[in-house]
Amino acid sequence: MARTPVENKTPSTSRSGYSARGDKLKPLPPPATLPDYKDVKGLQRYLDDRGKIIPAARSGLSARQQRRIAREIKRARHLALLPFTQTLH
């Protein structure tokens, strides 16, 4: 029995071109200008509203940049510059 050919469609994108995972963040600066643990405003860009680190697929970071951002966020959390979880109102 012959198989019918399957079209090459990627399940993660629709016709409009937007990702099923959500929009990516804006393009990043060069790696030398990524925020360090003292730059709380810069690090909050990589946290969601619940305080979780945004995955690299959504933030558009490379693996090396994602590891660096995660390390800096964890340092800032340890020094109480960033919260571990969301703030309750």
Secondary structure, DSSP 4 states (H G I P E B T S, - for coil): -PPPPPP---TTB-TT--BTT-PPPPPPPPGGGS--TT-HHHHHTTB-TTSPBPPHHHHT--HHHHHHHHHHHHHHHHTTSS-SSPPP-
